[in-house]
Amino acid sequence: MGLKLYDLVAGPRLLHLSRYYSAQESVELFPTLARKGKDRTLKGTVVYYDGQMNDLRVNVGLACTAALAGAAVLNHAEVISFLKDEGKEFDGYAKVVVNVAGPFCDSVRKMADNDAKPMICPKSGVHIVLPDYYSPKGMGLIVPTTKDGCVVFMLPWLGRTVAGTMDSSTTITMLPEPNEDEIEFILDAICDYLNVKVRRVDVLSAWSGIRPLATDPRAKNTESISRDHVVCEDYPGLVTITGGKWTPYISMAEDAVDTAIKSGKLSPTNKCLTDNLCLIGGHGYDPASFTVLAQQYVRMKKSYSSKVMPGVMDAATAKHLSHAYGTLAERVAAIAQV
């Protein structure tokens, strides 16, 4: 019932209608799904549809699009302090500073006000990458509640399978790393739902990320943690936005900019345009454009004699470039030409 309401709310943006599948149909769709597990028997599944994104490419695409729109983009630059006069006025590099430092936003806030109350509740998410045979192409598995009360998922990703859990408490560090217990936990969790042997040696890579769940410093009850984004200006000229996730990033950016405009008493010449803004590489994109890459470009590869030899660009490589770079894929492919 919940997923049917999801279909209804999605309206014209719905990819496909969700539906129920019997145990036999489920195994046909997902061959590695176990019919029987520990103290449970497969009775059926519910299939719903969602999209995937490459967060790395979207992030770079956003920076490039901002540069085309006139922004000065300075990548891989560290903020170490604010210039201020007796804590009242900024020295003059910007009318407003927008703090979008994710889990590190509290450290930036303390640069302006050392007594700023922490607003970040860091949560760790661990993911592992497995061979493609763990999940069929185009079909994933999500278990909303495991025996330990966690959410476990397996999804096809870039020719492999990515598996992971949701939030667990952690400390903020520059280089979060998954520990062996977390990797084993994920393997043990998915093992209960698969009919294939889940092996530690099959883990191709693993990584950990920190999600900045936030509390609103203006709220009287700071015990409530929001999974939505929070925008605040608890120091004049410093707008902080944190929390949230990739899905509503456009509305998050709009909220932050609106607050910055108000803070700096700015007078923009037009309203927000990002709702209909196409990222670089998206203008004129055609899902069939990968065929042009496969037909007109070669892929450089090393031979057994260690010599770099040109080879025909296979469809998988062409599709990868097309999905990652859009209409700019031909520029990337041209770099590899003889």
N, C-alpha and C positions, 0 to 999 in steps of 0.2 A: 504493500500500500504506500509506503514511504517513497519508493522509487517511482511509482506511478504519479505521485504528487510532484516529484522531481521532474518527470517528463512534462507535466502540465505547466510548471513554473518556467521551464526552459523555453517553451513556446516555439517560435520559428527558428531558434538557435539550436534546437535539439538535433543531435547527430542521428540517432536511431532510437526507436522505442525499446524500453527495457522489457524483458519477458522471462518467464519461468521455464526451466528445462528439467526434464526428468533425470534420474540417475544415469540411465543409458545414454540419453542425449548429451548429458554433461561430460561423460567419459569420451564420447565421440569428438566433442569440441576440444576437450582438454585431456589428451591421452595419458598424461602422467598423473592425473588426479586419482587418488586412492578410493576404492569403493568401500573399504573398511579401514578404520583407524583404531586407536586405543579407546575402547568403550564407546565407539560411535560407528554408525553406518551411514553412507551417503544416501540421502533421500531425494536430493535435487539441488539445483542451483538457481540463482537469479543473475541474469546477465544484463549489465547496463553499459553504456558507452561514454567514453570521455576522451579528451584530447591529450596529446603529449607535447612538451616543449623542450628545447635545448636551452637551458637557462644561461649557459656560457655565451652562446651565440646571440641570444636576445639581449643580454647585458652589453655586449660589444656593439650590437646594432643600435641600441639606445644611445650609447655614447657617440657613435658616428652620426646618427640622426640629429642629435643635439648640436653637434659641431656644424652640420649643414645649416641648422636653424640660427646659427650665430653664437652659440655658447663656446666659451674657451674651456676645452677639455684638457685636464692635466691628470693623466693616469699614473698609477703607482707612486703617488705623492703622499707623504705622511704629514699630518697636522701635529705639531709638537707644542704649540702654545698660541694664545690669543694676545694681540697687542691691545692694551687698554690703559686708560688714564684714571688711576685711583678707583678702578672698578666701576666707573660710571659711563665712560664713553670709549667706543672703539677708535683706534688710531686712524682708520680711514680706508682700509682695503675694500670694505663692502658695507653697505647699509644694513644688510641682514646676512647672518650666517645660518644656513640650514644644516642641521646635524642629522645625517643619515648614516650613522656609523654602526648600525645593527647592534650586535651584542656589546659593542664597545662604546655605545652612545653615552653611558654614564661617565666614563673617563673623560669624554669631551665636555660634558656638562660641568664636571668638576674643575676644568680649566678656567671656566668663567666664574663659577661659584663653588668653592671648596666644600661648602656646607650643603650642597644639593643632595636631596634625598634620593637614594637609588630607586630606579624604576624598572630595572631589567630583572626578569626571572629566567635565567638561561636554561634551555632544555637541549639535550643532545639527541640527535637522530643518526643512527648508524645504518649504513647500507653496504651490501656486498654484491659483487658481480660473479655470476655463475655462467656455465656454458649455455648455449641457446636451447639445448634439448630439454632443459628443465621446464620450459613453458613453450607452448605453440606460438607461431607467428601471429601477431595481432590479438592475442588473448592473454589476459592476466588473471591473477587469483588474489582475492583479498579476503582475509578472515577478520571480521570486525572485532571479535573478542576471543582470544585464545584462552587456554587453561590458566594462564598467568594474568589475564585481564588486559593484554596488550593487543594492538592491531598489527597484523603481519600481512605483507603483500609480496607478490612476485609479478614482475612486469617485463615484457620483451623490451629491450633497450639497445639500440645501435648494434644489432646482430648478436646480442647476448641477453642474459636474464639478470635483472637487478632485483634484489630482495632486501627487505628491511623492516624495521619497527618504527614506531612513532616516538613521542617525547619521553625522555628520562632526565632527571635532574643532573646538572653538571656544573663545573666551574668554568669561568671564562678564561680561555687561553688562545694565544695566537695560532697555535698549530694543534687543533684537536685531533686525536688519533683514537681509533677503535681499539679496545683491548680484546684479548682472546676470549674472555668470558662473554662479551657482547656478540662476537662472531659465532661462537658456539650456541648462544641462545637463539639466534636467528635460524641457524641450521637445524636445531632441535625443534623449533616451532614449525618450520615448513615440512619437516620430516613426517609429522603427524598427518599431513594431508596429501602426501605424494606416494605413489607406488614404486618409485625408483629409489635406489640407495643414495642418500644425501651424504656426500663425503667432504671432509675438510680440504682435501687436496684439490677439489674442484673450484675452490674460491680463487678467482683470478685476481681480484683486487678488493679492497675494503677502504671505506673512508667514513669520517664522522664530521658532522656539521653542527653548528650552534644556532638554535632558533631563539630569537629575542622576544619571548613573551613579556608583555609589559603591564605595569600598573600605572594608573594616571596619578602623577604627583599632586594634582589638585584635588583628588578625591579624598573624602574624609576617611573612608574605609580602604586602606591600602592592602588589605588582605585579598581583595578580589583581583584576579589576574585575567586580563583580557586577551582573547585570541584574535581580536581585531586590532587595527592599527590605532595608535594614540598620537595626536599632534598637540604640542604644548609649547608655550613660551614662558618658561619659569625664570628666565634671565633676559632683560631687555636686549633685543637684537639677536638673540639666539633661539631659533625655532628648531625644535627637536621632533622628529617623526620616527617612530619605531613600532615594532610588532608587525602584525599583518603577514601577508605572504604574496607570492607572485600573482595569484589570480586577480586581485583588485588593484594591481600596481598603478594603473592609470588614475583611478579615483584617489589613491593614496598621494600620488604626485600632485594632483589638483588641489587636494586639501592642504598640502604643505605649502604650495605656491600661493594659494589664497591667504594663508596665515602670514606668509612672508610679505605679501603686498600690503596687508593691513599693518604689520609691524613696522615696515619701512615707509609707510605712507606714500606708496608708489602710485603712479597713474598709468596703468597699461593702456595701450592704444586699442586693444581688442580683447575679446573674451578668450577663455581657454579653448585651444584648438586640438588638444591631444586625443579627444574622444574619437576623432575621425582621422587622426594622423597615421600614415602608413610608414613603417620603419624602412630604413634603407635596404634595398634589395627586394622589397615587396611590390614596388610599382610595376605593373605589367607581368607579374609572375604567372607562369603557366605550369601546372603539375607535369605536363609532358615535355618540359624544356630539357629534362635530363637526356632525352634522345639526341638533341643537338650536340651535347657534350660527348656522348658515346660515339657519334658519327664523325665529328670534326676534330677531336683532340686525342692525344695519346697520353698514356700514363707512364712516367719514368719509373723503372724498377731495376734492382740489382740482379745481375745474372750470377751463376755459380762461380764465374771467374772474377767476381767483384766489380765487373764493369757495369756501368749504368747503361741500360739498353731501353729503347722506347718500346712500349707495348700498347696494344689496343686497350682503350679505356673500357673496362667492363661496366655492365649496367649498375652493379652495386656501388662502385665508386662514383659513377655519374649521378646516381640518385642521392648519395651522401652529400656531394658538393651542392647539388641543386637544393636539397632540403636545408642545408646549413647556411648557404650564401644567397639563395634566391637568384635574382637577375644578375648578381655580381659573380655568380659561379664561373662564368666564362673567363672573367679576369683572373680568377684563381687558377683555373685550368691552364690558362695561357702561360703562367709562370713556369709550369713544368714542361713546356714544349722545348724541343731541341733548337 
